[in-house]
Amino acid sequence: MSPSSGTWQYSVLDNFNGSNGSAPGSLIIDNTGNVFGTTESGGANQKGTVFAFNGSIQTLYSFCPERGCADGKHPLTVVVEDSAGNLYGVTGEERRGGTLYELSP
């Protein structure tokens, strides 16, 4: 469907509620239809999440469970996926400079 081909319909698919993340960013869709993204804040530690969506939001990882946030916090960009299904992204942190991370299924 092209943008000019008629009326588009809007539907809410799910909601971010803080515990599953808040302030979501961009999304990617893999070849099986799963949607992945990040939230800048919220999650179990209030430092952001990586999530999947396939009918409902599922938190895959909540950032900053480690002392001093060694894993980073506040993911800055959408994740990218490699051919094996691993997700990659970056976080920003003022004192440590940020992290490059991999999340494996």
N, C-alpha and C positions, 0 to 999 in steps of 0.2 A: 504494500500500500504506500503510495507516495503522499507527502505532506499535503498536497492539494487535492486529494481524491475524496473529499467529503468530510463529514463530521467525525471527529475522534471521540472515543469514550474514555473517561477517566475512572479508574478503580483503585481503591486502597487495597494492597495485597497483604500488608502486615504493618505493624508500628514498632518503632524503637521506643523503649520504655526506660532507658537508663541502665537497667541490669543487663540487657542484651546490646548495649551501646547507645551512644547519642552523637549527634553531629556527623552523620554518615557522609562519605565522599562519593567518588565515582565507582562504577560497577564494571565487571567483566562477565562475560557469559562463555562457559566452556562448550565443547562440541557435543555434550550430552544435555545441555540446557540448564546446568547449574549456574547460579549467579553468585559471584563472590565480590566482597568489598571490605572496606575498613570504616571504622568510626573513630573520630578524633578523641572522644572521651567516652565515659561510661564503661560498662563491663564490671567484672568482679572487683577490680581494683581502681576503677574510675580513671584509668589511663588510656582507654581505647581498646578496640577489638578488631579481629579479623572475623568475618562472618560469611556464612553461606545462606542462600535462599533457594529452596525448592519446595514451595508451598507454605513455608514459615521460616522465620529467621532462626538460624542455629549459630551460636557463638562457637567458633573454632579455636580461638585463643584470646585470652584477656591479658593485656600487657601489664608489666611491672609487678609480678609476684615475687621477684627477687629483691633482696636488700640493695638499695642504691639504684634500682632500675637497670641492672646490667643488661636486660633484654630490650631496653628502650621503652619509650612511652610516646603516646600521641602519634600514631602513624600518619604520615603526611600525604601519601599518594595511594592510588589504587594498586592492588597487587597485580603481578603478571604470573602467568602459568606456563610451565615448561611441558614438554611432551610426556613426561612421567606423572604429571598432575601435581608437582610441587609448586607452591606459591611463593613468590618473592616480593619484598617490599622494603620500604625504609621508614624509620622513625626519626623524630627530631627531639633532641634533648639539649637544653641550654648548656649544662655543665660538661657533658660527655661528648657532645658533637653529633650524637645520633647513632643509629645502627642500621645495618643491612641485614635482613633476616630471611630465612627459609622456613616454610611451614610445610611439613610432609604429611601426606595422608596415612 
